Amino acid sequence: MTPEAAIRVYRRLYLLTLGAVAFVDHRNAKQVRTAARTALAALDPEDFPALTGHLDVVVSTQTDHEVYHGALRQLIDASAAACLGP
């Protein structure tokens, strides 16, 4: 699994729970990207080489709001299909 795919999977699970409302203000994408970049820049590259070595990929994937909207669409579509029954 690529680093981008792993982040997307993690975010889908996380965002549809507490993370959806508690930690990210989805109204201001620039502010979210800045906060993510600042947090990642504080990490020690020796301890977190996968995160610090792919900063642009991590920040862009971490702050891609389509991950949230896509996950909601998948959840709604799956629920609708289940409601139709056999």
C-alpha positions in Angstrom: 0.0 0.0 0.0 1.4 3.4 -0.9 1.8 6.1 1.8 -1.0 8.1 0.2 -3.4 5.1 0.2 -2.6 4.2 3.8 -3.3 7.8 4.8 -6.6 7.8 2.9 -7.8 4.6 4.6 -6.8 5.8 8.0 -8.5 9.2 7.5 -11.8 7.6 6.2 -12.0 5.6 9.4 -11.0 8.5 11.6 -13.0 11.2 10.0 -16.3 9.4 10.2 -15.9 9.2 13.9 -14.7 11.8 16.4 -12.2 13.4 14.1 -14.9 14.6 11.7 -15.9 17.4 14.1 -13.4 17.6 16.9 -10.1 18.4 15.3 -10.5 19.9 11.8 -12.3 22.9 10.5 -13.1 21.9 7.0 -14.2 25.4 6.1 -10.7 26.7 5.8 -8.4 24.4 3.8 -5.4 26.7 3.9 -5.5 26.9 7.6 -5.8 23.1 7.8 -2.8 22.7 5.5 -0.7 25.2 7.5 -1.5 23.5 10.8 -0.7 20.0 9.4 2.6 21.2 7.9 3.6 22.9 11.2 2.8 19.8 13.2 4.8 17.6 10.8 7.7 20.0 10.7 8.1 19.6 14.5 8.7 15.8 14.2 12.3 14.5 14.3 13.2 13.1 10.9 15.2 10.3 12.5 12.1 9.1 14.5 9.5 9.7 11.7 11.3 9.3 8.4 8.2 8.2 6.4 6.2 11.3 7.5 9.0 13.9 7.3 10.5 12.5 4.1 7.2 12.8 2.2 6.0 16.1 3.6 4.2 17.3 0.5 2.4 14.0 -0.1 1.4 13.7 3.6 0.1 17.3 3.9 -1.8 17.2 0.6 -3.4 13.8 1.4 -4.0 14.7 5.0 -5.9 17.9 4.1 -7.8 16.6 1.1 -11.4 17.2 2.1 -12.6 14.9 -0.8 -11.5 12.0 1.4 -14.2 12.9 3.9 -16.9 13.6 1.3 -16.0 10.4 -0.6 -16.3 8.3 2.5 -19.7 9.8 3.3 -20.9 9.0 -0.2 -19.6 5.4 0.2 -21.4 5.1 3.5 -24.6 6.5 2.1 -24.5 4.3 -1.0 -23.8 1.2 1.1 -26.7 2.0 3.4 -29.0 2.7 0.5 -28.1 -0.6 -1.1 -28.7 -2.5 2.2 -32.1 -0.8 2.6 -33.3 -2.1 -0.8 -32.9 -5.6 0.5 -32.5 -8.8 -1.6 
